[in-house]
Amino acid sequence: MKKKWLTTLTSASALLLLSACASGDEADTSNDTEEASSDEASSGEGYEVLVYSNSLAGGRQEWIDEQATEAGFNLQFVEGGGGEIHNRLLAEANSPQADVVFGLDEAMFFELWDEDMLVQFEPEWVGEIPDDANIGDQYFHPLVEQRIFMMYNPEFVSEDEAPSNWQDLSGMEDFEGMYRVPENLDGGTNQKAILSIILQYVDEDGEMGIAQEGWDEVEAYLANGYQTPENEEQLQNFADGSVPISYHFMGGIPNAEQEFGFDAVIINPDQGVITMREQIGIINKGDDYDYSDAQAFIDWFGSADMQAAFVEEFGGLPVNENAVDSAPERIQEIAEATDPMDVDWNFVRENLNQWVEKVELELMP
C-alpha cells in the first residue's frame, strides 16, 4: 500500500499551539497571546478542523467544542454511531470531507488504513502511549480504552440467577424477553455484543471463519432477548427491572448509574470482555493537502492534560499513561474487575462487514 507521510508542523504553528494550550499559570504571563487566540477562534479563523466521531453524545461535543474554541480551534462535527461514521467515511473515500476521525475501534481503523484513507503522523504525546497499545504503524493512535460487558441489576437478579457468560442467555427461560439484545448493529457497542459470542466459535472451516454452532448461538441469543423500541430508554428499562440484564461500555457506566439510579453488577466471563481502544487519525486528502491543523488538533486533544480532563468529565480509561490516574474511581473498579478478551483485530477487520450483514439480514428477529 502506498504510504503518505505527514509534513512536520512548522515552528510558527507549533508556537501558536503552545500559546493556545498554555496552562493557567503560564496564561497569566501571556494575556496578550491568549486574548489573540480567543479573538481568532471567535472570528472563525485559526485552526479549522472537521471532526467525525461516534464519541460526541452526552454533552461531549459541546464540551470539546468549548475547550477547543478557548484553545484557538474552529471545529465542525459530524456525529453518529460507529458503524454509521465508518460507512460514511468509506462512502466519501473518493472525495473525503473529514479532517480527523476519532472514537472508532481498531478494526474500523484498520479498514480505513487498507483503503488508503489515513495519513501517517506522529503526535507529540506518542511517547506516553504503551508500545503494545500503539498498533496502527503511526496511521492511527489510541485515546481511550473501552470494555464492553454484560451487567445485571441486583435489585431484580440475584448472583445465583445471573448469567456467567453471553452464551448462557439464550437458554435462560426465566429471563426470556428480559435481557437486552441489539436492535441494530449501527454502533460499535452493539457490534461488540455480537462479537462477544461469535469470537468464541472461531473455525477456519466455518462460514466466514465461524462455526455453525456460533451462528446458531447468536440467533438463539437474539430471539430470546429484548430489542429496545425507539420510544423506550434501555437504561431506564434496566433500572426499573423490566430488562434487568443488559450490556454497556465502561466509560458510560458512572453517568448512567447516577442518572438512572442503579448500581450495576459487572459480569466477567471466563473468556474475558471485549476490550477496544478508541482511536484517532487524520483523513487522507492527498499529497498536497496541508494537514497541520488536523495534527495540531490531535496534539492538543490527545495530550495528557486534555485526556485527563475529558475522562474526569465523561468517564473512560485513558490510554495515555500520564492521564490514567484521572479516570473516575468507578472506571478503575471496573477495569480491575474485568479481564480483557484476547481479540485478533485483523481477523475481525477482515470479516466484520460480512458478519454484520449476516446477522442483520439472517439472524435478527
C-alpha angles and dihedrals in degrees: 000000000000110000122213119203122211117237112243116253114262119249091250092054091048091051091050090052092050092052092046092051097042117146121247094262093048092046091060089065096045106044093143091058093045093049091048090052091049093048090048092053094046091051090055094251130115123052110011113196132166108207125199115195147152090207101073103093126104095042095308095119093051092047094048091046092051094049092044094050090054088051094053101264128132105205133187120191141209112192131191145122118302093257092046094051092044093050092046091054091050091048090053094047094116092047108023117199104178122084097192134016125193138168100046118119131248096269094053092047091049089056092049087050091050089054091053090244098131134075121222113241141151117223121215091247097051091110090062093061120090110252093235091055096053100077101145100088088239092303091103136006134204124252112168131013117225128190120198115206147157118260138181136205107241091205089071106019125052124216090250092052097046121102117252094208141005093264091062092066099073091060099043101110093176090060099041107147090006102094124072122248128179116279089198139355098235094113131061095236092055090048091052090056089061093041089053087066107034095047087066089064104050110158123165089210094050129094107288088350095304126109117241088245088065094052090047090051092051091049092050092046091053095044094052096047140073125259111207112236119226092252093058134071111227093208091053089051088053092048096049094045100245089115103017097167117064145132133245144166121264098239093056098051102085094053092041093052091048096045098044099031105238138122108220123210110219119222117218109193123205089255091053127233130294106267119191134167122226106234135204128211145161119249116236112244097166140286095284097050119112107237097176095106091051093049092045089056092049092047088053101039096044095047118118092248094052095042091049091051092046096053092043087058101038109013129243137126112267117223089208103098092215091059102041095096090059092067112114116264091246091055091051089049091054092047090054092045097052134061120217114245116237103247128180098215093187089058089048092048092052093053109023099099092049092047092050092048093050093048095047096044102035112019110034116093 
